[in-house]
Amino acid sequence: MLRIGIDVGGTFTDVTALDTADGRFHIHKLPSTTDDQSVAVAEGVRAILQRTGAAPGDVGYLGHGTTVATNTVLESDGARTALVTTAGLRDVLEIGRQQRPDLYDLDADKAPALVDRSLVHTVTERMTAQGTVRTPLSGQDADAVVERIRAADPEAVAVCFLHSYRNDRHEREIADRLRAALPDVYVCASADIAPVFREFERFSTAAVNAYVGPRINRYMSRLADRIEATGVPVPPKVIGSSGGMMSLESVARYPVTTLLSGPSAGVVAASHVAGQAGFGNLITFDMGGTSTDVCLVRDGQAVASTQRRINGRPVRTPSLDIHTVGAGGGSIAHVDSGGALEVGPASAGSQPGPAAYGRGGDRPTVTDANVLRGRLNPRHILGGALAVDYEAAARAVDGVAKAMATGREVAARGIGRIAAVNMAGAVRKVSVEAGEDPRAYVLVAFGGAGPLHAVEVAREVGMRTVVVPPNPGTLCALGLLVTDIRAEFPRAVLEEADEHDPGKLDEALREAHESARGWLAAEAPPGAETRITGEARMRYARQNFELSVPLPRQAIDTARFGPGAVAEMVAAFHEQHTKSYGFAHADARVQIVEIQLTAAALVDKPELPSIAAGSDPREALVDRRQVDFDETGPLDTPVYERAGLRAGTRLPGPAIVEQLDTTTVITPDATALVDAYGNLVIEVEQR
């Protein structure tokens, strides 16, 4: 049987296939088709079938990572969206939290609301914070708002009522009426998308879900049709922001949960590969053509988040805590009005791409700088599949050099240096700013450009070890093969730990448990091992943030909080608060804000095969060329073919390691060792 993972990036679409009969992995890269990602996905399926000699019917699993939802929000290219809300709350999305997006930017503008005010409609209804009906919803009001929505002719509608996380009866009634009256309009209810308190964040999440919903649904329909046309008999599954696989039906209902689809696959894969190599504490460093994503993994578990911002808008859904910066191989360098060199966030993408690709691009990028510095092969990349236009890269960088009144070499070096500093800032964001010492972690570098810059980034933040997996350029696609099928089920409770209502806590837990069990019955493959885990989000009274602690196993198994369960959670919260902030208030009141169950159907996780042993790097030596390093300038540098390196081989810097999907740069002050699984473990000397 063949298991296939396909991850779509801004520049390339990566394919990894596992033949379960012999345990061999096969990889393929092709340019992304940005107008319709499903075209490249289908082409990737056909290419990997041809490469492996397998028939379409041999495919038993197909996983997919996509950036459609993310791109829709970033490009402001979503649906014409309307919103129905409680009377008096028409301007919640406009008002927000009254927080400046950048405290020190005098001209900072907050992101405009996704829903134009003219498309916000209100109805007279109200629930109390306890979930009881204060003002009933009349049928006359419901009919009237449906007609107003019909006249507005939106593509999508979000229904967001006050306190619907406690009682969503009114929301469901309006949503059902809208679906019946407007079957071609995408409709979602906030309590279905984010059943948690804090109205602005819940409203914003539902609005984003509606905004991306029609485009995601059209894409998933095309994807299913194109996959069916290849002859593959299984429908694809899509990875969500929290690092779990979802069915197409789940994606259609909750498209907002795919905002970090592709990046989360890389985190899962990096954790899997690093764990096999003996590293449990790591920072993932995924540098592609458009951006760089970083995430901290502690004891083999990626740090998660319940809220993040996408293009300035809060989204309240579970996700991995991935931080993104606009620095990738295609990031465009330019000189600003003050004469300073900047890199990104604008990108050349895959079309036309960097000037070095020879497709008509003429703006200088990080890739062009790497070509001129000898870090990238000046003749070809992708195993010879893509010829490099050195002269075009030189002309592009010359434009920056002229604006800086300096030479080509200095300009190229500056582009690389600024890109490295930008990415180091992202690493500090997920480590230092979260109270973690990056020196206690290893940097796992992947993506098509990650290994090119990883050593410099590690040195910048004081990290001593870099791990480059065997196929770093397609690691996100590998992640799609080792990711469990998973979904989260949060419930708001807002109870005092010392004076809680046992009935309310048990009711919320029972509802989440029933939802989790129902989801497993519908989504888990036959015979799959299933698991339900849980956590509570807690805080001290008057705090405005929460910390997560595990739910007691007894509570998860029985769907009720037994004697001592809440006290156990409170003790765990004090301990977590001390670990996170250095202190705890043992006598302070503690609140249970939310509980969340996570249901998972576990998949078999293939291990990387071990490779043959050897110690002579000369067997893999294929070239020597001048390579520019910041500290020393150009040096005569050996170039090795990754496939020829054996376990136990030591490569002192400077050295270049080339392979189909990436290039690894080993600087003069670093040494690489090939481990038993083919990982490059690079020790970085700190100055």
N, C-alpha and C positions, 0 to 999 in steps of 0.2 A: 504494500500500500504506500502511496505517496501522500505526504502531508506538506502543504504549501503555505508559506507566509509571504504576503506582498505588502510592502510599506511604500506609500507615495510621499515623496518629499518635494520641496520646492523646485529642485533641479533634476533629480533622478528618482526613478521608481526601482526599488530593490526587491529581488525575489530570492527566497531561500526555500529549498525543498529538502525534505528528509525522506529517504527511502527506508522504511521501517524493516525491510527484509534484510538489508546488510548494514544499516546504521550509518550510511554515507550521506553527507550533506552536499548539495549542489547549489550554486549561486549564479545569479544573472543580474545585470544592471542595464537599464535602458532609460532614455530621456523621458521625463514626465510630460504628459499631455495636459497642460494647465487648463485648457478650455473644457476638457472632459476627462477627468482622471480615470474613468472606467476604461477608456481606450487603451491606455498603457497597461492597466491591470490585465485586461484580456490578452494583450500582446505578450505580457510577461508570462502568463499561464501557458500560452502556446510555445513560447521560447523554451521554457523549462521542461515542458513535455518532450520537445524535440531533443533537447540536450540529454535528457535521461533515457530516452527511448521508451517512455511509458505511454500508455494509452489514456485518454481522458477518463475512462471508467476506472482506472487505477487510483484516481485521486479520492481519498477518503476524508480529507479535511482541507478547508481553505480559509485562512485567516487574513484579515485586511486591516491596515491602518491608514487613515485618511485625514486630510487637512481641509476638507470641504467646509465644515462648520466654522473652523478658525478663519479661513480665508473670507468667508461670507461676512463675518463681523469686522475683520480688519479692513476689508475693502468697501465696507458700507454698501454691500450689494445684496441685502436680504429682501424679504417680502415686505410689501405694504401692509403694515400691522396695525390693528385696532386693539383697544383695551377696554374692558368693561369692569368697573369697580364700584365700590360702595360710595354713595353720595357723601360728599365732603372730602374725598380722597383723590380727586381728579389730578392733582398736581404732585403726587408722591414721587413719580419718576423725575419730574423737573426739579423739585426741591432737593431730593437726595439727602445727604448727610451734612451739607454745608461745609464740606472739607475741600480745601484747595488741592488740586492734583499735584502741584509742585509748590511747596511752601515758599521757596525763595525766587520763584519766577513771577515777576511783576505783571507779565502779560499772559499768565497761564489761563487757559480756557478749559472748562470741564467738558467732557464728552457730551454731545447733545443726546437727548432721550431718543431711544430707538422708535418710540411711538410719538408721532406728531400730536400736539395737544388737540387739534381738530378731530382726531380719531379716538379720543378718550371719551367714553360714554359712562354715565353713572346711573345706578338704580337705587331706589330706596329700600334698604335692608340693613340689618346689623346683627352680628353675633357678639356676645360678651367674651371677655378673655377666658371665661370658664367654659365656653362652648354652648351656652344657652341662647335661645332666640330672644333678642331684645326688640327688634323690629322685623316682622315677617315680610317675606318677599311675596308681593301680590302677582297673580297671573297677568293682570293688566299691565303692570310695570315690565314684567318679563317679555310679554308680547311686543310692547313698545320698543324696548331696547333691541330686540331682534330685528324689527323693521328699520330702526335707525342704522344698524350695522349693515343690513342689506343695501340700504341706500348709499352708504359710504363705499361699498364695493372693495373691501380689503381682500388680501390673499390669505391673511392669517389673523386670528383673534386670541388674545390672552385674557382669561377671566381671573381677576384678582380681588378677592373680598377680604375685608377686615376680619382677623381672627379665624380664617378658614382652616388654619392648621389644627384648630380645636374642633371645629365642626364645619365640614365642607358641603353640607346639604344644599345651601343656596348656590354655591359655585357649581356644583354638579348639575343642578336644575337648569341654570342658564347655559352651561356648556352643552348639555343634552339638547336643549331647544335650538341652539345655534347649529349644531351638527345636523339635526333633522331638517332645519329650514335652509341651510347652506351647505349641502354635502360636498361641494368643491372647495370649501374654505377650510384651512387647517385651524383647528380649535384646540386649545389646551387650558387646563385649570391649574392655578398656582399650587394648590394643596396636593395635587397629583405629582407635580414636578419637584417641589421643595416644601414638604409639610413641616416647616420649622418657623419659629417666630422671628421677628424683625421684618416689618412690613416692606420697607424699601428694598432690602436684599431679596425677599421672596418675590416681590413684584418684578424686580429687574431680571431675576432668573427666568421667570415665566415669559417676560417680554423677549429675552434673548432666545428662548426655546421657540417661541412663535416666529420670531424674525428669521431664524435659520431653518425652521421646519419644512416649508415648501421646497426649498432648494435641496435639502438633504433627502427628502422623500423622492424627488425627481431623480437625484443621483443614485439612490439605492435601487430604484426601479430599473434605471439603465444598467447599473452594475449587474443586477440579477439576470437581466436579459442577455448581456454580453457573456457572462459566465456560462449561462445555459447554452449559448451559441457555440462555445468551445467544446461542448460535449461533456463537461465536468458535471457529475450527477449530484453534487452536494452544494447547497446554498452557502455563500460566504458568511462568516461571522466577523464582527467588527470589534476592535478593542476600544474600550471606553477610557475616560480620563483617569479613572481610579485603578487602571491596570487589570481589568477583567474583560473577558470576551462577552459579546452580546449578539443576539440574533438580529436579523434585519428588522423584524417586527418591533423589537425593543428600541432599536435606533430610531425607527420612524416615530415612535411615541415619545421618546426622550432624546431628541437630537442634541440638546445642550450638553449631554453627558459625553459627547465625542469631541469637545473642544481641544482636548489634549490627547487625541487618539494615537497619533504616530509617536510622539515623544514618550508616552507611557510605555509603549512596547520596548523602547530602548532601555528604559530603566529596569524593566523586568528581566530582559536578556542579560544586561550587565550584571545584575545581582546573581543570576544563575551561573554565568561563566566565572565571575569572581569567586563565588562560593565554592565552586568545584576546584578552583586554584588555591583555596585556603584563605581568602580574604572576605571577612564579613562586614567590615566598616569601609565604605567607599563613597566617593563622590563621582557620579556619572558625568561624563563630558562628551556630549553629542554635538559635534560641529558638522553641519551639512552645508549646502550651497547658499542657504538664505539666512539661517540663524543658528544659534548655539543654545542648547538646553542642558541645564545642570540640575542634579537632584542628589540629596544626601540620603545614603542608605546606612542604617545603624543596625548592627547585628543581623544582617541579612534582610531587614525589613525597610522598605522605602518609607521615608517620612511622608505622611499624608496631610491633607488640608481639607477643611470644609468649605472654604471660600477663597476665591481668587478674583482678580480683575482681568477682563479681556477687553482691550481697547478702551480702558477707562471705566468699564461697567462691571459692577459686582455680580458674580455668579455663585450661587449658594448650592453647590452640589459636591459630593465627595470626589476628590481628585488627588493624585500624587502631587507633592509640593515641588513642582518643577518651575525653575526660574529661567526665563528666556531673554536673550539679548540679540539685537540685530547685527550679529557678526558671523558671517559665513564665508565660504569660499567665493561666492558671487557678490559679496558686499562691495559697494562702490566707494572708492576713495575720492575725496575732493578737498579743495582748499576753501575755507570759509572766508567771509568778508574781512575778517581780522588777520588773515594770512596763516591761520592754523590748519594743520592737516587733520581731517576727520575721516573715519571709516564707518560706513553704514549709517543708518539702518537700511537705506535703499539698496536693492539687490538687482543684479542683472538677470536673475532667474535662470531658467533653462533655455529660453529663447529671448534674445539672441545668446545669452550667456556671456561669460568673460570673453574679452578680445582674443585670448589664446585659443578659444575653441574654433575660431575661424568661421563663425556663423554671422558675421556682420556686427558684432558688438565692438564698440570703440571707446567704452568708458573703463578706466582702470579699476581692477578688482584685486582682492586678496590673492586669488588664483594667479592673476597676471604677475603680481609681485613675486610669488613663489616660483614661477617659471623663470623669471629673470635672475633670481638668486640661486638657481640650480637645485632648489629643493624639490621641485617637480621636474620630471623628465622633460627636457626641452624639445623632444621629438614627438612623443606620443604618450597617452595615458590610457587607462581602461584596457590594459593588456594589448595595446596596439590598435584597439578599435577606434580610437579618436586621435587624429593627428593634431599636434600642437602647432599653432601659428606663432612662432617666437617673435617675428617681426611685428605682428599686430599687437602682441602684448607689450613690446618695447615702445611702440608709438603711443599706446594708451598711457603707459606710466610716464612717458616723456612729457605729456600734458601737465601732470601733477608736478613733475620736476621743474618745468618752466615756471609754473605759478609760484613755486617755492624758491625759485632762483638757486637751484642746486642741481646736482647730477642725478642721472638715472639710478645709479646704485644706491645713493643715499635715500632717494624717494622710495624705492622698493623696500629698503630696510625699514624706513619709517612706517610704511603701510603695515608691514608685518608686526612691528613693535606695538603700534596702536591697537591692532586687532587683538594681540595677546593681552594687553592691559585691560581692554574691554571685557574679555572673557574671564580674566582673573577676578574682575569685579563681580561677575556672576557667581563664581566659586565662593568668594567671601560672603556674598549675600546669603547663601544657603548654609554656611558654616559659621563664620565669625559672628555675623549678625544674629544667628540663632543660638549663640552661646557655645558653639562647638569649635574645637581647635583643629583646623584642617591638617595639621601635622600628624594627627592620630589616624588619618584616613589615607587610602590610596586613591589615585585618580585613574578611573577606567575610561580610556579614550576610544571613541568610535565615531561613526559617521564618516563620510568621504573625506573630510578635512581635519577631523579631530586629531589623529596621530601626527599630522604635520606640525601642530602647534602645542601638543600636550606637554612636552618637556619644558618649554618656556613658560607655560601657564603654571605648571607645578612649581617651578623655581620662584615664580613671582609671588606665590602664596605660601612658600615654605614647605611644600609637600615633597617627600623624599622618594616616593615610588609611583611609577606610572605603569599601568597594565594595558597592553594593546591586544585584544582578542584576535584569534586567527583570521576572522573575516569581519573586520570592524566596519567596513563600508556598508555591510548589509546586516548589521547586528539587530537593528529594529525589526527586520523581517524575521530573524531567528526568534525574537521575543514573541512573535505571534504564534510560534509553535510550542512555547513553554508557559503560556498564560492560561490560567484557569478560567472557566466560565463563571462569572461572578456578578452579583448585584447587591446594592446596599438599600436598607430600609430604615430610614431615620424616623423618629417620632419626637415631637416636642412634649415635655412634661412640666418644666418650670415648677419644681417642688422643693421645699426646704427639706434637707436631709433629716434634721432632727424632728420636724413636725410634718412629715409627708403623709399624704393620704395613700395608704397601701392599695386601695382599690384603683386609684388613678394610675399609679405606677404599674400595677399588674395589667390593667386594661391596655395601656400603651405597649407594654411588652408583648401581650397576647396578640394585639393587632399586628405588630411587626413580625411576630413569629408565624402567624397565619399567612401573611404576605410572603415571607421567605419560603415557607413550605410550598405554597402554591406556585411560586416562581420555579422552585426546583423541580416540581412535578411537570411543569411545562417545558423547561429549558434544559434540564440535565439529560445527557445522552444515556441510553439504556445501559445499565450495569456500571455507570460511573460512581466512584466514591464521592459522597457529598459531605459537606461540613457547614455548620452554622457557628459563627463567632459573633461576639458583641462587645460594645464599648458604651460608656456613658461619658457625656461631656458635662463637666462640673466646674464650678467657680465659687469663690468667696462672695458673699452678699455684697452688692454694690460694685463688684468688678464688672467690666464690660467685655471680657474675653473668657474663653473656656479652655480647659485642658482635658484631654481624653484619657480615661483609665479603663481597663478591661472590666467587662461585666463578669460576675461570678459564674463559674461553669454551671452550678446548680440552677441559677436563674435562667440561663440559656436553655438548658435541657428540659426544664419543667414549665417554662413560660410564666413563671411567677417568682417574685422575690421572697425567698424563705427567711427564717429568722437569722439575723446577723448579716444578711447580704448587703444592706445599705451601709452598715458600719464598716464592712470590709471595703466597700467602694470609697468611703470617706477616708479611711486610712491610706488607701492607695493614692487618693488625690493629694493628701498632705505630702506624701513621699514624692509624687511627681512634681508638685509645686516647688519643693525644695531642690529637686534635681534641675528643674528648668530655671528657677530664679534665685536659688540660694537661700530661701527661707520658707517657712510655713507659719500660718496663724492657727495654732492648735485649738484655740478657744473661739475662733470666729465661726459665724454661721456659714454653712456650706449649702449650695444650691445644686440640684440636679436639673440641668437645663434640657438635655436631650438624651435619648438612648438610641442606639443604632445597632441593628443586626445585619450581618453580612453573610449571604448565602453563596456557597461556591460548589461547583462540580469540578473535581480535580482531574487534570489531564496528566498523562504520562509525560515526564520531562526527560527528553533524551540528553545524555551527557556527551560532551565533546570527546571524540576518540583520541586516544593517546597516539603520539607520533614516534617514529623511529629515533633512536639515540645517535648522537655523533657530536664531535667537538671541533671539527675543522671548518671554519666559515668560508674557506676558499672554495669549497664545493658549490657554494651559492653565489660566489662573486661573478657579476655579469658586466660591470663597468666601473670606471672611475671618472669623476668629473669635479670641476670646481664648484663648491657650494659655499654660499655666503652665510656666515654666522655673525650675530650682533657683536660678540665679544672680540672676534679675531679677524673678521673680514673673510674673504674667500680662502678656502683650504682645499687641497686635493683630498677627495673623499671617496672611499669605496662604496659601491652600490651593490646590494645583495638582492637576490630574488627570494621572496618570502617562502615560496614552496620548496626551495632547496635547503632551508635551515632545519637542523635536527635538534632534538631535545638535548639540552646540556651545552649547546653552543653559546659562547660568550662573544659579544660584539662591543668592543670599546669604541667610544665616540672619538672623532666624528664618523658617522655612518648613515647611509640611506638604505631603507628596506622598501622595495617596491612589490606591489601585487596588483591583482586585477582591480580591486575596489578602493584602494587607498595607497598612500605613501607615508612611511614613518620616518621622522627625522630624529636622529640620536645626536645630540650636541656634543662638543668636545669634552664637556665636564660630566658626561653621563655614560653609563655602561648598561647594555641590555643582555639579558639571559633568556634563552628559549626554554620554557618549562615543559613538563611532560605532555601537556595538551596543546602545545604550539603557541601559547601566549608569549608575547614579548614582555618580560618584566624588567622595566628600566629603572635603575637606581640613579637618582639625580643628586649631584653634589651641590650642597647649599653653600653660598658664599656669605 
